[in-house]
Amino acid sequence: MGTQTNLARRRLVAGGAAALAGAGLGAVGRTALAQSAIDLPIANGRRNLVAFPEKRPLIVLTSRPPQLETPFEVFNEGLITPNDAFFVRYHNAKIPTSIDGDRHVINIGGNACGKPFTLTMAELRSQFKPIEYVAVNQCSGNSRGLFAPRVTGGQLTNGAMGNARWLGVPLKDVLARAELKNTARQVTFDGLDEGVMGGGDFVKALDVNHALDGEVMLAYQMNGTEIPMLNGFPVKLVVPGYYGTYWVKHLSQIDVIDNVFNGFWMNPAYRVPDNDCACIEPGTAPASTRPIGRFTVRSFITSIADGGRLRAGQQTVVRGIAFDGGQGVREVAYSTDGGQSWRGAQLGADMGRYSFREFTFGFTPQPGSYDLRVRAWNRSGQSQAMEALWQPAGYMRNVVESVKVTAV
């Protein structure tokens, strides 16, 4: 990438700072925002749709730090989520608003790194063989607002997820230059956002074997272009199949360490009950916890909204998406009677085991009300819970969802 391109990006973000300010990150620029209101299907009142820099109007949970949810109808546009519609999730209020991609560097070090070095973006792009794949990025708290009893945290519905084509360099190739010591146990990752209170700096960790699996990526392109500023420009850690908490934005520091990292965002944050379902009964406490890891299996109807109306006697082709943590979707079944009976849906093209997988089924309703449900299985036989499971952080929801429609 040339200097001129990056400087253009720098000016774009600087100009967009006024829009960020209008959303609550300052005192000017409110007229730069496109706003409207929506009613969410949970008891969260009305929320604005706001167009942040490089984004179409998205659902705003908070503006400092930015938490922007993708309106669910976007997932009916296709399997690849457009960059301007991709959700945004930060924990720290002090986020970068201007980055010169030509000057950005990643520092590689740590007490189990035999050869510390600094990597520029030009070197990352030119000195390593790139890889590309399609993968879902999903927030750990996606659908948290649907938990019952309610839990604390960002009250997201089903829009904190997106599917993109990522291009970058395998982390293992970068770490090969670091000449890891035999004592290496974990690798930690830090970005340019800074903590000003609470848990402090947002640092995540992966076991060294995971970091070296050849799929964990230092991505510098998203859907064929630069990663949007709010999604991690100029380089983002991509951990396919794992929840978005590990997908560190504006990556600037990689450390190889000889111990298990115990920073706030690994412990106590982002932990789930250490049992098969990662769940407990409401009002109880888990006996032990573990760091959140891979996605559970999920599926959604995207072409019909809950409460929709269909024409009786006319066939409707129902579309949707399914995905899991990397085994790949094996089958999807559908029900039109609230789960009393099931039939197989038709799977669409396979874009890779980390991608959304489309499914379709035909439905010719007679006049009346219907409860549409879909349930997916991955290649390991894992599926979705028929009844919603509960846990105190509101993570990993994967219940069979219900879409109620009326045929008239």
Secondary structure per residue as TSV (DSSP state, phi and psi in degrees):
chain	resnum	aa	ss	phi	psi
A	1	M	-	360.0	133.3
A	2	G	-	-80.6	164.1
A	3	T	H	-61.5	-38.9
A	4	Q	H	-60.3	-41.3
A	5	T	H	-63.1	-45.9
A	6	N	H	-66.5	-38.0
A	7	L	H	-65.4	-35.0
A	8	A	H	-61.2	-42.5
A	9	R	H	-60.5	-40.2
A	10	R	H	-64.0	-40.7
A	11	R	H	-68.2	-37.7
A	12	L	H	-60.0	-46.8
A	13	V	H	-68.5	-38.3
A	14	A	H	-62.1	-41.8
A	15	G	H	-66.5	-33.9
A	16	G	H	-71.4	-11.6
A	17	A	H	-60.9	-30.0
A	18	A	H	-64.7	-37.9
A	19	A	H	-67.6	-39.4
A	20	L	H	-61.5	-39.5
A	21	A	I	-62.5	-42.2
A	22	G	I	-64.2	-22.1
A	23	A	I	-88.9	6.1
A	24	G	I	117.5	2.4
A	25	L	I	-98.8	15.9
A	26	G	S	173.8	-160.0
A	27	A	S	-118.8	3.0
A	28	V	S	-127.8	167.8
A	29	G	-	84.3	19.4
A	30	R	G	-64.1	-30.5
A	31	T	G	-69.1	-11.6
A	32	A	G	-77.6	-7.2
A	33	L	-	-99.8	134.4
A	34	A	-	-90.0	124.2
A	35	Q	E	-129.9	144.6
A	36	S	E	-152.8	177.9
A	37	A	E	-124.0	150.3
A	38	I	E	-132.8	158.9
A	39	D	E	-103.2	119.7
A	40	L	-	-82.3	152.5
A	41	P	S	-81.1	28.4
A	42	I	S	-140.3	169.1
A	43	A	S	-79.9	59.4
A	44	N	S	-116.1	9.6
A	45	G	-	72.1	-157.4
A	46	R	E	-97.1	146.0
A	47	R	E	-130.1	149.1
A	48	N	E	-81.1	147.0
A	49	L	E	-96.1	122.9
A	50	V	E	-130.4	136.7
A	51	A	-	-93.1	99.9
A	52	F	-	-78.5	169.9
A	53	P	T	-54.2	132.5
A	54	E	T	68.1	11.5
A	55	K	-	-126.0	144.6
A	56	R	-	-74.0	172.8
A	57	P	-	-59.3	123.1
A	58	L	E	-121.9	163.3
A	59	I	E	-75.0	125.8
A	60	V	E	-98.4	117.0
A	61	L	E	-86.7	-50.1
A	62	T	E	-142.2	153.7
A	63	S	E	-105.1	-19.0
A	64	R	T	-136.8	103.9
A	65	P	T	-73.1	161.1
A	66	P	E	-64.4	127.3
A	67	Q	E	-130.6	104.6
A	68	L	E	-120.3	124.7
A	69	E	E	-103.7	140.6
A	70	T	-	-73.0	125.5
A	71	P	-	-57.3	135.2
A	72	F	G	-63.5	-27.3
A	73	E	G	-63.7	-17.7
A	74	V	G	-60.0	-33.2
A	75	F	G	-71.6	-5.6
A	76	N	G	-90.8	-2.4
A	77	E	S	-81.3	-18.3
A	78	G	-	151.9	174.2
A	79	L	S	-75.3	-26.8
A	80	I	S	-92.7	125.7
A	81	T	-	-82.2	122.8
A	82	P	-	-59.7	146.7
A	83	N	G	-56.7	-38.3
A	84	D	G	-76.1	-7.4
A	85	A	G	-111.8	1.6
A	86	F	-	-73.9	135.5
A	87	F	-	-61.8	160.0
A	88	V	E	-131.1	133.5
A	89	R	E	-143.3	115.1
A	90	Y	-	-117.3	156.3
A	91	H	S	-104.5	-31.1
A	92	N	-	-101.5	138.7
A	93	A	S	-73.8	-27.0
A	94	K	B	-88.9	88.1
A	95	I	-	-109.1	153.9
A	96	P	-	-69.5	138.3
A	97	T	S	-115.0	-4.7
A	98	S	-	-150.8	122.6
A	99	I	-	-134.0	128.8
A	100	D	-	-89.8	106.2
A	101	G	T	-59.8	-30.1
A	102	D	T	-68.9	-27.7
A	103	R	T	-97.6	-11.6
A	104	H	-	-67.7	138.7
A	105	V	E	-132.7	158.2
A	106	I	E	-115.3	124.2
A	107	N	E	-94.2	129.6
A	108	I	E	-115.1	123.0
A	109	G	E	-159.3	-143.5
A	110	G	-	105.1	160.4
A	111	N	T	-73.3	-9.4
A	112	A	T	-112.7	19.4
A	113	C	B	-100.2	118.7
A	114	G	S	-76.7	-24.6
A	115	K	S	-141.4	83.0
A	116	P	-	-61.6	146.9
A	117	F	E	-158.5	169.5
A	118	T	E	-116.6	134.3
A	119	L	E	-117.0	122.6
A	120	T	E	-86.0	164.8
A	121	M	H	-66.0	-35.6
A	122	A	H	-62.8	-40.6
A	123	E	H	-68.1	-38.9
A	124	L	H	-61.0	-40.2
A	125	R	H	-76.1	-31.6
A	126	S	H	-105.1	-21.2
A	127	Q	S	-105.1	2.0
A	128	F	S	-132.1	151.0
A	129	K	-	-80.7	122.6
A	130	P	-	-77.0	156.6
A	131	I	E	-124.5	161.5
A	132	E	E	-144.6	137.3
A	133	Y	E	-156.6	164.7
A	134	V	E	-97.7	130.6
A	135	A	E	-149.0	146.4
A	136	V	E	-82.3	133.6
A	137	N	E	-107.7	119.8
A	138	Q	E	-129.4	129.1
A	139	C	-	-65.1	141.7
A	140	S	T	-56.4	-34.5
A	141	G	T	-94.4	16.1
A	142	N	T	-54.9	129.5
A	143	S	T	76.4	11.5
A	144	R	G	-57.7	-35.1
A	145	G	G	-66.1	-8.2
A	146	L	G	-97.5	-2.4
A	147	F	-	-67.5	142.8
A	148	A	S	-139.1	123.0
A	149	P	S	-59.8	156.2
A	150	R	-	-63.2	151.8
A	151	V	-	-124.8	162.8
A	152	T	S	-77.9	167.3
A	153	G	S	109.6	176.2
A	154	G	-	-57.9	124.0
A	155	Q	-	-86.1	70.2
A	156	L	-	-76.2	147.7
A	157	T	-	-94.0	-129.3
A	158	N	S	-103.2	19.3
A	159	G	-	-103.9	9.1
A	160	A	S	-93.3	56.8
A	161	M	E	-154.9	158.7
A	162	G	E	-166.7	156.1
A	163	N	E	-121.0	124.9
A	164	A	E	-139.2	161.1
A	165	R	E	-95.5	116.0
A	166	W	E	-105.5	135.2
A	167	L	E	-123.8	131.7
A	168	G	E	-177.8	-155.5
A	169	V	E	-118.1	134.9
A	170	P	E	-58.7	133.0
A	171	L	H	-57.7	-35.0
A	172	K	H	-61.1	-32.9
A	173	D	H	-69.8	-36.8
A	174	V	H	-68.3	-43.6
A	175	L	H	-68.7	-23.0
A	176	A	H	-60.9	-33.7
A	177	R	H	-71.8	-22.0
A	178	A	H	-80.2	-9.7
A	179	E	-	49.8	68.8
A	180	L	B	-58.4	139.8
A	181	K	-	-76.7	161.2
A	182	N	T	-63.9	-18.5
A	183	T	T	-84.0	-4.2
A	184	A	-	-58.2	129.8
A	185	R	-	-122.9	-40.5
A	186	Q	E	-140.8	164.7
A	187	V	E	-125.4	130.7
A	188	T	E	-108.8	156.6
A	189	F	E	-137.2	134.8
A	190	D	E	-135.6	150.1
A	191	G	E	-121.9	-170.9
A	192	L	S	-81.7	-15.6
A	193	D	-	-69.3	147.1
A	194	E	B	-124.8	142.0
A	195	G	-	-82.3	136.8
A	196	V	-	-115.1	-10.2
A	197	M	S	-166.1	177.5
A	198	G	T	66.1	-125.7
A	199	G	T	-76.7	-5.5
A	200	G	-	74.4	-155.9
A	201	D	S	-55.9	137.1
A	202	F	-	-86.9	100.6
A	203	V	E	-122.5	132.3
A	204	K	E	-119.1	163.6
A	205	A	E	-139.7	146.7
A	206	L	E	-126.8	146.2
A	207	D	E	-60.1	147.7
A	208	V	H	-61.0	-36.6
A	209	N	H	-63.6	-37.1
A	210	H	H	-67.1	-44.2
A	211	A	H	-60.3	-27.4
A	212	L	T	-99.7	16.0
A	213	D	S	-77.6	-6.1
A	214	G	S	87.8	-8.0
A	215	E	-	-106.6	-30.8
A	216	V	-	-61.1	129.8
A	217	M	E	-128.7	145.9
A	218	L	E	-96.5	97.9
A	219	A	E	-90.2	138.1
A	220	Y	E	-124.7	-1.0
A	221	Q	E	-133.7	148.1
A	222	M	E	-136.7	114.9
A	223	N	T	56.6	41.0
A	224	G	T	83.5	6.3
A	225	T	E	-144.1	176.3
A	226	E	E	-57.7	147.6
A	227	I	-	-65.8	132.2
A	228	P	-	-56.0	149.7
A	229	M	G	-53.0	-46.8
A	230	L	G	-74.9	-7.5
A	231	N	G	-106.6	4.5
A	232	G	T	125.4	9.9
A	233	F	T	-46.2	140.5
A	234	P	T	-96.5	-5.3
A	235	V	-	-148.1	135.8
A	236	K	E	-130.9	138.5
A	237	L	E	-76.4	124.5
A	238	V	E	-111.9	122.3
A	239	V	-	-121.4	86.6
A	240	P	T	-61.2	138.9
A	241	G	T	84.0	-10.7
A	242	Y	B	-106.2	151.2
A	243	Y	-	-60.9	155.2
A	244	G	G	-62.1	-15.1
A	245	T	G	-57.0	-25.9
A	246	Y	G	-87.6	-10.6
A	247	W	S	-87.0	76.3
A	248	V	-	-67.1	130.5
A	249	K	S	-89.0	155.4
A	250	H	S	48.7	48.0
A	251	L	E	-56.3	128.3
A	252	S	E	-133.8	-15.6
A	253	Q	E	-144.9	128.8
A	254	I	E	-125.5	123.6
A	255	D	E	-122.8	132.1
A	256	V	E	-96.6	124.0
A	257	I	E	-125.1	160.9
A	258	D	S	-102.1	19.0
A	259	N	S	-142.5	177.2
A	260	V	-	-87.4	119.2
A	261	F	-	-64.5	134.8
A	262	N	-	-125.2	29.1
A	263	G	-	-67.9	164.3
A	264	F	T	-53.1	-41.0
A	265	W	T	-80.7	0.7
A	266	M	T	-109.7	-31.6
A	267	N	T	-159.1	111.5
A	268	P	T	-95.1	-7.7
A	269	A	S	-73.8	156.6
A	270	Y	S	54.6	50.8
A	271	R	E	-123.9	151.8
A	272	V	E	-128.9	159.2
A	273	P	E	-54.0	135.3
A	274	D	S	-87.6	71.6
A	275	N	S	-146.6	178.4
A	276	D	T	-61.4	-36.8
A	277	C	T	-95.6	-5.2
A	278	A	S	53.9	38.5
A	279	C	-	-139.4	161.1
A	280	I	-	-143.1	169.5
A	281	E	-	-75.5	138.4
A	282	P	T	-53.7	138.2
A	283	G	T	89.5	-2.1
A	284	T	-	-111.8	172.7
A	285	A	-	-120.7	144.1
A	286	P	-	-69.2	146.3
A	287	A	S	-68.0	-34.3
A	288	S	-	-156.3	164.5
A	289	T	E	-132.7	165.7
A	290	R	E	-140.5	159.9
A	291	P	E	-62.7	141.3
A	292	I	-	-60.5	149.4
A	293	G	-	-134.1	-112.2
A	294	R	B	-79.2	158.1
A	295	F	-	-60.5	151.7
A	296	T	-	-85.7	171.8
A	297	V	-	-76.4	136.4
A	298	R	E	-139.1	154.2
A	299	S	E	-152.0	146.8
A	300	F	E	-142.8	140.0
A	301	I	E	-78.9	128.5
A	302	T	-	-112.7	-19.5
A	303	S	S	-88.8	-12.2
A	304	I	S	-130.7	131.8
A	305	A	-	-89.4	152.1
A	306	D	T	-58.3	132.2
A	307	G	T	87.3	6.9
A	308	G	-	-71.8	164.7
A	309	R	E	-120.7	134.8
A	310	L	E	-117.7	161.4
A	311	R	-	-88.0	121.8
A	312	A	T	-64.2	140.4
A	313	G	T	80.9	-1.4
A	314	Q	S	-114.9	131.9
A	315	Q	-	-68.5	133.4
A	316	T	E	-114.6	130.6
A	317	V	E	-90.5	113.6
A	318	V	E	-92.3	130.9
A	319	R	E	-116.8	157.3
A	320	G	E	-166.4	-175.2
A	321	I	E	-131.6	150.0
A	322	A	E	-139.5	152.2
A	323	F	E	-163.6	168.3
A	324	D	-	-148.9	-164.0
A	325	G	S	-88.9	14.4
A	326	G	S	129.7	-5.7
A	327	Q	S	-73.8	-31.5
A	328	G	-	97.1	145.7
A	329	V	E	-78.2	127.4
A	330	R	E	-93.5	-42.2
A	331	E	E	-159.5	159.2
A	332	V	E	-134.1	132.6
A	333	A	E	-112.7	154.1
A	334	Y	E	-129.8	154.0
A	335	S	E	-133.6	141.2
A	336	T	S	-109.5	2.9
A	337	D	B	-125.6	35.5
A	338	G	T	74.8	21.1
A	339	G	T	95.2	7.8
A	340	Q	S	-76.1	-32.4
A	341	S	S	-139.9	153.1
A	342	W	-	-135.4	147.6
A	343	R	E	-135.4	161.4
A	344	G	E	-82.0	134.8
A	345	A	-	-88.8	164.3
A	346	Q	E	-91.5	125.2
A	347	L	E	-83.7	144.0
A	348	G	-	-89.2	-165.5
A	349	A	-	-60.8	144.8
A	350	D	-	-92.3	111.5
A	351	M	-	-96.9	11.8
A	352	G	-	122.5	154.6
A	353	R	T	-72.1	-10.0
A	354	Y	T	-103.3	1.6
A	355	S	S	-94.6	162.6
A	356	F	-	-57.3	145.6
A	357	R	E	-121.2	123.9
A	358	E	E	-78.1	147.0
A	359	F	E	-134.9	157.4
A	360	T	E	-141.8	155.1
A	361	F	E	-154.4	150.2
A	362	G	E	-91.2	144.8
A	363	F	E	-146.7	119.0
A	364	T	-	-116.7	93.5
A	365	P	-	-82.7	148.8
A	366	Q	-	-92.0	166.1
A	367	P	S	-55.1	133.5
A	368	G	E	146.4	-171.8
A	369	S	E	-107.0	144.9
A	370	Y	E	-136.0	147.7
A	371	D	E	-115.8	100.1
A	372	L	E	-87.8	134.6
A	373	R	E	-140.5	150.6
A	374	V	E	-132.7	148.4
A	375	R	E	-140.6	129.5
A	376	A	E	-109.1	153.6
A	377	W	E	-126.3	142.6
A	378	N	E	-95.6	-178.4
A	379	R	T	-71.6	-10.8
A	380	S	T	-94.8	1.4
A	381	G	S	86.8	3.1
A	382	Q	-	-74.7	146.8
A	383	S	-	-140.6	-162.2
A	384	Q	-	-104.2	150.8
A	385	A	B	-73.6	138.7
A	386	M	S	-75.6	-30.2
A	387	E	S	-117.1	142.3
A	388	A	-	-63.6	130.2
A	389	L	-	-90.6	158.3
A	390	W	-	-127.2	143.3
A	391	Q	-	-152.9	154.2
A	392	P	T	-67.1	-24.7
A	393	A	T	-87.7	-10.7
A	394	G	-	73.8	33.9
A	395	Y	-	-99.8	162.9
A	396	M	-	61.4	31.5
A	397	R	-	-63.1	130.9
A	398	N	-	-148.3	36.0
A	399	V	B	-69.5	155.3
A	400	V	-	-66.8	117.1
A	401	E	-	-81.4	154.4
A	402	S	E	-115.2	130.9
A	403	V	E	-121.8	108.7
A	404	K	E	-93.6	129.7
A	405	V	E	-133.3	162.5
A	406	T	E	-125.8	132.1
A	407	A	E	-100.5	127.7
A	408	V	-	-132.5	360.0
